[in-house]
């Protein structure tokens, strides 16, 4: 939850529509699982390097994987 709280703090204090948060792949996977409402599982790991996902800044719902 520490990671989720940190990201939510950034999102809530951000003014504007676009925001980029760069993390280690495992952190990105944990965040995606949380915001998507999924249990944390290895099948959601990002394959390889250089991957990203997008979420709606208002709802925090992932829009792409």
TIVO-2410 file (N, C-alpha, C; in nm, 3 decimals):
# residues 65
REC num residu      c1      c2      c3 atome chaine
REC   1      X   0.081  -0.120   0.000     N      A
REC   1      X   0.000   0.000   0.000    CA      A
REC   1      X   0.086   0.126   0.000     C      A
REC   2      X   0.212   0.114   0.041     N      A
REC   2      X   0.299   0.231   0.044    CA      A
REC   2      X   0.314   0.290  -0.097     C      A
REC   3      X   0.328   0.204  -0.195     N      A
REC   3      X   0.343   0.249  -0.333    CA      A
REC   3      X   0.214   0.316  -0.381     C      A
REC   4      X   0.102   0.254  -0.352     N      A
REC   4      X  -0.028   0.310  -0.392    CA      A
REC   4      X  -0.048   0.447  -0.328     C      A
REC   5      X  -0.019   0.459  -0.199     N      A
REC   5      X  -0.034   0.589  -0.131    CA      A
REC   5      X   0.055   0.695  -0.194     C      A
REC   6      X   0.178   0.659  -0.227     N      A
REC   6      X   0.271   0.755  -0.287    CA      A
REC   6      X   0.219   0.803  -0.423     C      A
REC   7      X   0.171   0.711  -0.504     N      A
REC   7      X   0.120   0.748  -0.636    CA      A
REC   7      X  -0.007   0.831  -0.623     C      A
REC   8      X  -0.097   0.791  -0.535     N      A
REC   8      X  -0.220   0.869  -0.516    CA      A
REC   8      X  -0.189   1.009  -0.466     C      A
REC   9      X  -0.088   1.024  -0.383     N      A
REC   9      X  -0.047   1.157  -0.337    CA      A
REC   9      X  -0.001   1.243  -0.455     C      A
REC  10      X   0.076   1.184  -0.546     N      A
REC  10      X   0.120   1.256  -0.666    CA      A
REC  10      X   0.001   1.295  -0.753     C      A
REC  11      X  -0.089   1.201  -0.774     N      A
REC  11      X  -0.205   1.225  -0.860    CA      A
REC  11      X  -0.295   1.334  -0.801     C      A
REC  12      X  -0.320   1.326  -0.671     N      A
REC  12      X  -0.410   1.420  -0.607    CA      A
REC  12      X  -0.354   1.561  -0.600     C      A
REC  13      X  -0.221   1.575  -0.595     N      A
REC  13      X  -0.161   1.708  -0.589    CA      A
REC  13      X  -0.129   1.763  -0.728     C      A
REC  14      X  -0.150   1.682  -0.831     N      A
REC  14      X  -0.118   1.722  -0.969    CA      A
REC  14      X  -0.229   1.808  -1.026     C      A
REC  15      X  -0.190   1.916  -1.092     N      A
REC  15      X  -0.287   1.999  -1.163    CA      A
REC  15      X  -0.269   1.976  -1.312     C      A
REC  16      X  -0.374   1.943  -1.378     N      A
REC  16      X  -0.365   1.916  -1.521    CA      A
REC  16      X  -0.410   1.776  -1.552     C      A
REC  17      X  -0.410   1.745  -1.679     N      A
REC  17      X  -0.463   1.616  -1.725    CA      A
REC  17      X  -0.355   1.509  -1.737     C      A
REC  18      X  -0.242   1.542  -1.793     N      A
REC  18      X  -0.139   1.443  -1.820    CA      A
REC  18      X  -0.037   1.435  -1.707     C      A
REC  19      X   0.001   1.314  -1.675     N      A
REC  19      X   0.100   1.290  -1.571    CA      A
REC  19      X   0.174   1.161  -1.608     C      A
REC  20      X   0.305   1.164  -1.599     N      A
REC  20      X   0.386   1.045  -1.625    CA      A
REC  20      X   0.456   1.006  -1.496     C      A
REC  21      X   0.442   0.879  -1.461     N      A
REC  21      X   0.512   0.825  -1.344    CA      A
REC  21      X   0.597   0.710  -1.395     C      A
REC  22      X   0.727   0.719  -1.372     N      A
REC  22      X   0.821   0.618  -1.420    CA      A
REC  22      X   0.864   0.533  -1.301     C      A
REC  23      X   0.851   0.401  -1.317     N      A
REC  23      X   0.884   0.310  -1.207    CA      A
REC  23      X   0.958   0.189  -1.260     C      A
REC  24      X   1.005   0.109  -1.169     N      A
REC  24      X   1.057  -0.024  -1.199    CA      A
REC  24      X   0.939  -0.110  -1.243     C      A
REC  25      X   0.961  -0.205  -1.330     N      A
REC  25      X   0.853  -0.287  -1.383    CA      A
REC  25      X   0.764  -0.352  -1.279     C      A
REC  26      X   0.824  -0.401  -1.170     N      A
REC  26      X   0.744  -0.467  -1.066    CA      A
REC  26      X   0.649  -0.368  -1.001     C      A
REC  27      X   0.693  -0.245  -0.982     N      A
REC  27      X   0.606  -0.143  -0.923    CA      A
REC  27      X   0.491  -0.112  -1.018     C      A
REC  28      X   0.520  -0.102  -1.145     N      A
REC  28      X   0.414  -0.078  -1.244    CA      A
REC  28      X   0.311  -0.188  -1.244     C      A
REC  29      X   0.356  -0.312  -1.230     N      A
REC  29      X   0.264  -0.425  -1.225    CA      A
REC  29      X   0.178  -0.421  -1.100     C      A
REC  30      X   0.237  -0.392  -0.985     N      A
REC  30      X   0.161  -0.380  -0.861    CA      A
REC  30      X   0.055  -0.272  -0.870     C      A
REC  31      X   0.092  -0.158  -0.926     N      A
REC  31      X  -0.003  -0.048  -0.942    CA      A
REC  31      X  -0.115  -0.086  -1.037     C      A
REC  32      X  -0.079  -0.147  -1.150     N      A
REC  32      X  -0.181  -0.187  -1.247    CA      A
REC  32      X  -0.281  -0.283  -1.183     C      A
REC  33      X  -0.231  -0.383  -1.109     N      A
REC  33      X  -0.319  -0.479  -1.043    CA      A
REC  33      X  -0.412  -0.409  -0.944     C      A
REC  34      X  -0.358  -0.317  -0.867     N      A
REC  34      X  -0.440  -0.246  -0.768    CA      A
REC  34      X  -0.549  -0.165  -0.836     C      A
REC  35      X  -0.511  -0.084  -0.934     N      A
REC  35      X  -0.608   0.004  -1.000    CA      A
REC  35      X  -0.708  -0.074  -1.086     C      A
REC  36      X  -0.667  -0.189  -1.137     N      A
REC  36      X  -0.757  -0.272  -1.218    CA      A
REC  36      X  -0.848  -0.358  -1.130     C      A
REC  37      X  -0.820  -0.360  -0.999     N      A
REC  37      X  -0.900  -0.440  -0.908    CA      A
REC  37      X  -0.869  -0.589  -0.914     C      A
REC  38      X  -0.747  -0.620  -0.958     N      A
REC  38      X  -0.705  -0.760  -0.969    CA      A
REC  38      X  -0.616  -0.799  -0.853     C      A
REC  39      X  -0.621  -0.926  -0.818     N      A
REC  39      X  -0.529  -0.982  -0.721    CA      A
REC  39      X  -0.390  -0.981  -0.784     C      A
REC  40      X  -0.288  -0.956  -0.704     N      A
REC  40      X  -0.151  -0.954  -0.756    CA      A
REC  40      X  -0.111  -1.096  -0.795     C      A
REC  41      X  -0.079  -1.112  -0.923     N      A
REC  41      X  -0.039  -1.242  -0.976    CA      A
REC  41      X   0.073  -1.222  -1.079     C      A
REC  42      X   0.159  -1.322  -1.088     N      A
REC  42      X   0.271  -1.316  -1.183    CA      A
REC  42      X   0.224  -1.303  -1.327     C      A
REC  43      X   0.105  -1.350  -1.360     N      A
REC  43      X   0.058  -1.343  -1.499    CA      A
REC  43      X   0.040  -1.199  -1.547     C      A
REC  44      X   0.037  -1.103  -1.454     N      A
REC  44      X   0.023  -0.962  -1.492    CA      A
REC  44      X   0.158  -0.892  -1.506     C      A
REC  45      X   0.268  -0.965  -1.480     N      A
REC  45      X   0.401  -0.904  -1.495    CA      A
REC  45      X   0.419  -0.851  -1.636     C      A
REC  46      X   0.495  -0.744  -1.646     N      A
REC  46      X   0.524  -0.686  -1.776    CA      A
REC  46      X   0.632  -0.769  -1.844     C      A
REC  47      X   0.609  -0.808  -1.969     N      A
REC  47      X   0.708  -0.891  -2.039    CA      A
REC  47      X   0.825  -0.807  -2.092     C      A
REC  48      X   0.943  -0.835  -2.047     N      A
REC  48      X   1.060  -0.764  -2.099    CA      A
REC  48      X   1.072  -0.622  -2.048     C      A
REC  49      X   1.143  -0.540  -2.124     N      A
REC  49      X   1.170  -0.402  -2.082    CA      A
REC  49      X   1.098  -0.303  -2.171     C      A
REC  50      X   1.080  -0.184  -2.119     N      A
REC  50      X   1.025  -0.075  -2.198    CA      A
REC  50      X   0.875  -0.077  -2.216     C      A
REC  51      X   0.803  -0.135  -2.124     N      A
REC  51      X   0.658  -0.141  -2.136    CA      A
REC  51      X   0.592  -0.031  -2.055     C      A
REC  52      X   0.469  -0.001  -2.089     N      A
REC  52      X   0.393   0.102  -2.018    CA      A
REC  52      X   0.245   0.065  -2.018     C      A
REC  53      X   0.171   0.133  -1.934     N      A
REC  53      X   0.025   0.123  -1.935    CA      A
REC  53      X  -0.030   0.260  -1.902     C      A
REC  54      X  -0.154   0.283  -1.936     N      A
REC  54      X  -0.220   0.412  -1.917    CA      A
REC  54      X  -0.341   0.395  -1.827     C      A
REC  55      X  -0.373   0.501  -1.752     N      A
REC  55      X  -0.492   0.500  -1.668    CA      A
REC  55      X  -0.558   0.636  -1.675     C      A
REC  56      X  -0.687   0.639  -1.654     N      A
REC  56      X  -0.760   0.765  -1.644    CA      A
REC  56      X  -0.720   0.831  -1.513     C      A
REC  57      X  -0.677   0.957  -1.518     N      A
REC  57      X  -0.626   1.025  -1.399    CA      A
REC  57      X  -0.736   1.051  -1.296     C      A
REC  58      X  -0.860   1.061  -1.341     N      A
REC  58      X  -0.972   1.086  -1.250    CA      A
REC  58      X  -1.016   0.957  -1.180     C      A
REC  59      X  -1.036   0.850  -1.257     N      A
REC  59      X  -1.091   0.726  -1.201    CA      A
REC  59      X  -0.981   0.628  -1.160     C      A
REC  60      X  -0.860   0.651  -1.207     N      A
REC  60      X  -0.747   0.561  -1.187    CA      A
REC  60      X  -0.766   0.423  -1.248     C      A
REC  61      X  -0.862   0.408  -1.337     N      A
REC  61      X  -0.887   0.282  -1.403    CA      A
REC  61      X  -0.792   0.267  -1.522     C      A
REC  62      X  -0.720   0.155  -1.531     N      A
REC  62      X  -0.632   0.133  -1.646    CA      A
REC  62      X  -0.712   0.136  -1.777     C      A
REC  63      X  -0.656   0.204  -1.876     N      A
REC  63      X  -0.720   0.214  -2.007    CA      A
REC  63      X  -0.650   0.126  -2.109     C      A
REC  64      X  -0.530   0.083  -2.079     N      A
REC  64      X  -0.457  -0.006  -2.169    CA      A
REC  64      X  -0.360  -0.086  -2.085     C      A
REC  65      X  -0.313  -0.197  -2.141     N      A
REC  65      X  -0.216  -0.280  -2.068    CA      A
REC  65      X  -0.078  -0.260  -2.124     C      A
***
